Amino acid sequence: MQSADFTYHPSGDIVAGSGGRRQQGGHADFTVYSQIRFPLEKAPAFAHSQSFAKRKPGAAIDTYPWQDNFCEARSFEVGQCASGYGHQGQDIRPGACPADSKDGCDPKQQAVVAVRDSIVIRSAQQQAATLQVNTRTEHVRFRYMHMNPSVMDADGLLNGRRVSEGEKIGVVSNYLDHPNGTSRHLHFDVQLFTRDGWLWVNPYTTLVSAYERLIRGRGREIGPEPGLAAAVAHALPDDVLHRIDTQEGGGN
């Protein structure tokens, strides 16, 4: 069943001008890297850049459609991005509490949950919490940022703790070196273990898939922003382009 509301830009379609030098575009990656539970407890949730959203006239970060921000200009090493640097993950904001809410919704207490049964990698006072999955067939990490470290310490979200998929591990906050250091959102990223060590991969499509399961409806992809379609298409392998052309021809 298709959702009446959920829309999203395709992977790789970042905010125009947010990619840094030479108008670098995003990295189109349509892989679902792991079958995960969405990291926020409840819908609606909105995936948008927290740094470059204002570059879009009339943009709102608490509405659909979602937009990828994996390769927007940052100083972090990201091998998949054209410059070798990027954001490493995706910013996500929870929706506002409904005006007629009857479940005690508190805008400052919107829950963040574990996306998989996993083991916590985190020391006291660290700003990031990483959940690691190690099985015979899968080695993957999920990192959460901007939750208050003192609250995570008090809750025992520390190295070696086992958490279950869907278990509450914190609330969406605005911590970056100190309270109010950033906007209120969750930064979420995915790393895979490879021959060359841990590799940052674009979590956007993985999150789209997880969100569709949360809302029990398929989202609707809307075309790239004007001027970006060619850049996104150029980033896709020929076999992927062929599959897209075939699907469009079949009316899917």
N, C-alpha and C positions, 0 to 999 in steps of 0.2 A: 504494500500500500504506500502510495506517495504522500509525503507530508504536505499539508496545505501551506506551510510557512517556511520550512527550512530550505534556504538557497545558499549556494557557495560558488565562489570563483574557482577556476581550476588550479591545480597545483602548479606552482611556478609563476602565477600571476600576482606579483607583489605590487605594492603601491608605486605608482609611477614616480621615478626619481629617487626612490628609497634605496636603490642598489649601489649607491656610491659612484665611483669613477666611471666615466664613459657610459653612463646610463645603464649600468649592469642590470640585467634582469634576474629573475628567480631561477630556481632549479626545479624543473618539472619532474616529479617523481610520483608515479601512480601505484607504488607498492604498499600493500598493507603488511607492515613488518611483524605484527603480532596481533592476535585476537585478544583485545583488551576491553576492560570495562572503562567507560568514559571517566576521566579523573575528577570531574565535579559530580556531586551527588545528584543534583537535579537539573532539569532543563527549565527554561531556556538558558543557553550559554552562547557566547559570541566570541569567535576567533578573529582578532584584528590586531594590527600593529599598535603598540602603546606609544611608540616614538614618532611615527610618521603619518598617523591617521589624519592629522590636520592639513596635510598636503593635498587631500582630496576635498574639493569644494563641497560643502554641505554634508561631509562625512559624519557618521555617527558610529560610535564603537559599541553601542548597546542594541544593535539591530542586525538583522540579516541583510545582505549575504556575508558569509565568512570570507576571509582573505588570508592567503599564505603570507608568512613573513620570515621564513627560514633563512633567506639570503639577503635580508635588508642589511644596510651598511652598519657593521659593528667591528670591533677589534678582535673577535674570537676566531680562532682557526677553524675553518670548515672546508674540508677538501672538495666537497661537491659543488661549492659555489665558485663562480668563474674567477673571482679575485683571490680565492683561497681563504677568504674571511667572510663571516656572516653572523647571524643571530644565534644559531645552533638549535633553536626550537621554535615553539609557537606560543604566543600570548593568548590567554583565554580569560574572558570576564563572565561572571555569572549574571543572569538577568536580575532586574530589580524585583523586590518583593511585590507581589500583587496588592493593589489597594484594598481588595476584599479578602486578604489572606486570613485563613482561620487556623493555620497550623503553627502560629507563633514565629513566622519568618522574621529573622533578624538580619538586616543587610550586612552586618559585620560578623556574622556567624554562619556564613554559607559554606557547607562542608566540602572538603577535598577528600577523596577516597583512593584506596589502593587499586591500581588497574589490573593487578594480577596477584596470585599467591606468590610471595617473594620474601627476600631477606633484605633488611634495611642496611645501607652503608651510610653511616653518618656519625660524626663525633659531636660532643657537646659544644654548643655555641656556633656550630656551622650553619650558614644560611640555607644550604641546599640539603635536601633529603633525596637519596637515590635508592630505588628498589631494584634488586637484581634477581633475575631468573636464570638458573642454571639447570638444564636438563640434558639428556643424551642428545637431543636434537636442537636445542635452543639455548643461546647465550645472549641475553639482552638486558639492558639497563634502562630504567625510566627515572628521569630526574625532575624534581619539583623545586621551584624557587619562589621566594618572596613570602613564605609563611614565617611568622615570628619565631626565631630560634629559641627564645626562653620558654615559649609555650610548648614547642616540640620537646625541649628538655624535660619540662614538667610532666609531659605525657609519656615519657619514656621512649620516644621515637629515636632510638640510638642504635649504634652498630650491633648487628647480630640479631636484632629482634625480628621475629617472623610475623608477617601480616597476611591477612586473607583478602582475596579480591572483594572489593566493595566495603572494606573496613575503613572507618573514618580515621584519617591520619593528621587532620588539621583543618584550618579554615582559610579561605581566600583572604589575603592580607596585602600590605603595601610596604613590606620590609626590604630594604636594600641598604646594607651597612647600618641603618638605623630606622626606627619607625617613621613612616611617611617619606621614605626615601625613593619611592616610585609610586605609580598609580596602583589602585587596587585591582590586582589581577593575578593569575597563576601563569608562570612560565613552565612549560612542559616540553621535555625533549627525550629523544630515543637514541641509544647507542647500541651498535652491534659489535660483537667480538669477531675480528678477522685475523688473517695471518699477520697483518701489520698493527695489530692492537685494536683498541676500541675506536670505532668509527661513528661520527655523528651522521645520522640520516634524517631526511625530512619526515617529520611525524604527521604532516598535514593530512594525507590520505588515510593514515591509520586512525586519526581522530575523527575524520568524516565518517568512516565505517563504524567506529564505536558510538558516535552520537546517533547515527541512524538506528542502532540497536536500542539505545536508551529511549528514544522517542517512538520507537516501533513504526518507523516510516522512512521511506527513501527521500533523500533530499533531491533538489533539482539544481544541476550545474548550469550556471549562466556563463556566457562567453567571456573571453578575456576582455579587459578594458581596451578601448581604441588605441591602436599603436603598439599593443603588446602581443597581439595574436601571432604575428610573424616570429617574434622572439621566442614565444612558448613553443610554437611548432618546430622551430629550428633546434630546440633543445631535445625534441623527442626522437628516439631511434626510428628508423624506417619501418620496422615491423610493428611498432606501436601506432604510427600514423596509418599504416595499412588497416589495422584492426579498427581504428576510429572511423576511417572512411567506410569500411564495410558495415559497421554498426549504424552509422548515420544513413547509409543507403537502405538498411533494413528497417528504418523507422524506430529503432530502440531509443 
